[in-house]
Amino acid sequence: MSSAEFDSTSGHAGQVRFFNPGPVWVRPQVLQALGGPMMSHRSAAFSDLYGRILEKLPKVFRTKGQAHTLATSATGVWEAGLVSCATGPVLACCNGAFSDKWGEMSQRLGLDTTILKAEWGKPILADDVKKALAEKKYQIVTVVHNETSVGTISDLAAIAKVVHENSDALLFADVVTSLAATRVEADEWGIDLGVCGSQKALALPPGIAVFSVSEKALAAARQKKFRGIYLDLLDVEAFGKKNQNPTTPSLPLLYALDVQLDHILAEGMENRWARHHAMLSAVEEWAPKAGFRFLPGEGAHSPSVSSLFPPEGVGAEELNKAMKSAGWVPGAGYGKFKSSNIRIGHMGDVDLASVKNVLAAYEEQAARILAAAPAAAKA
Ligand SMILES: Cc1ncc(COP(=O)(O)O)c(C=O)c1O
């Protein structure tokens, strides 16, 4: 099936008005699936459900190895990776709010952590990672593929290559807003832990995390004596073999995940990536004409969330307020760009026609604000 034929919105094409960069708009069919019957998570019926999920999930991560779920948000899997596997120094690549937080988590866990910093809005460069690896031996490298806070994507394939060519380190990659939005290749690139939440490009409600984990990462965990309980990746692996979770899972979200994985695989990974890149292209084409400017430089624009400065004379917060009054759910800037940027989440099951509609609405509201501004401000 071509991407043009597939209606990712399941009948709501052109009607989506929800552009928060996570939680994102969720199809009604997925919301319906949340209402499945309760059952014991040690029953055969549960194992049937979970077995289906464990069979489909690796296809999204592009691994012939393992992928699992945990009833945490994505942050829980960051922590699971570190508490289960970390026995040596960590290189944390930081270029925005989420990667900064992962680096801080590593420090707060008492790990020997080096922060490799890039300015917010700039990608992590493979060359900088290579230089850092030449200076010290690291056991783990953490990197956020797509920094949602600043709408900035880094070249994860290139980073993975330098990590594996220049060290034995495990590569822990946050693919929270890149998985199912752009190419992520867990096996080909050698991602040892691929961390994702549910409420982003997978287009599910929040409350569950999914992740891929390599044999190399599990081997590192086997060397570690104290791994806790809730976030122990070896327990997750052991129960996964029985098509179960170690603790009570979020049954409603697993029903929804089962349905949504069918939808994603029916669309096809390449088609889904192409649709996200088409939505980004629409923003890229529109922005300069409408007087909006991307925060990241060319080549680092995220396929799932655009972080933009509004036109001169239009305040980002004022613009978002106007968008809300007009019935849209816009995304606000994040962290240090909270008051100067808008973010448009174009991910998950949102379609190109809806994105074009929201862009027209931003342009209209910006023009209204400018028209209402006092003459002195316009001069
Ligand atoms: C790239 C990235 N990583 C991690 C997180 C944290 O996810 P959660 O709050 O679901 O734990 C987010 C949330 O927006 C994110 O965008």
The ligand as an SDF file (V2000), in Angstrom:
LIG
                    3D

 16 16  0  0  0  0  0  0  0  0999 V2000
   12.9380   13.1210   23.6510 C   0  0  0  0  0  0  0  0  0  0  0  0
   12.2430   12.8660   24.9440 C   0  0  0  0  0  0  0  0  0  0  0  0
   12.8060   12.0610   25.8420 N   0  0  0  0  0  0  0  0  0  0  0  0
   12.2260   11.8040   27.0220 C   0  0  0  0  0  0  0  0  0  0  0  0
   11.0160   12.3710   27.3510 C   0  0  0  0  0  0  0  0  0  0  0  0
   10.4100   12.0770   28.6790 C   0  0  0  0  0  0  0  0  0  0  0  0
    9.3010   11.2940   28.4610 O   0  0  0  0  0  0  0  0  0  0  0  0
    8.3060   10.9130   29.6780 P   0  0  0  0  0  0  0  0  0  0  0  0
    7.8710   12.2020   30.2910 O   0  0  0  0  0  0  0  0  0  0  0  0
    7.2300   10.2030   28.9450 O   0  0  0  0  0  0  0  0  0  0  0  0
    9.0650   10.0810   30.6110 O   0  0  0  0  0  0  0  0  0  0  0  0
   10.3770   13.2100   26.4420 C   0  0  0  0  0  0  0  0  0  0  0  0
    9.0890   13.8380   26.7620 C   0  0  0  0  0  0  0  0  0  0  0  0
    8.5820   14.6920   26.0740 O   0  0  0  0  0  0  0  0  0  0  0  0
   11.0030   13.4540   25.2100 C   0  0  0  0  0  0  0  0  0  0  0  0
   10.4210   14.2390   24.2950 O   0  0  0  0  0  0  0  0  0  0  0  0
  1  2  1  0
  2  3  1  0
  2 15  2  0
  3  4  2  0
  4  5  1  0
  5  6  1  0
  5 12  2  0
  6  7  1  0
  7  8  1  0
  8  9  2  0
  8 10  1  0
  8 11  1  0
 12 13  1  0
 12 15  1  0
 13 14  2  0
 15 16  1  0
M  END
$$$$
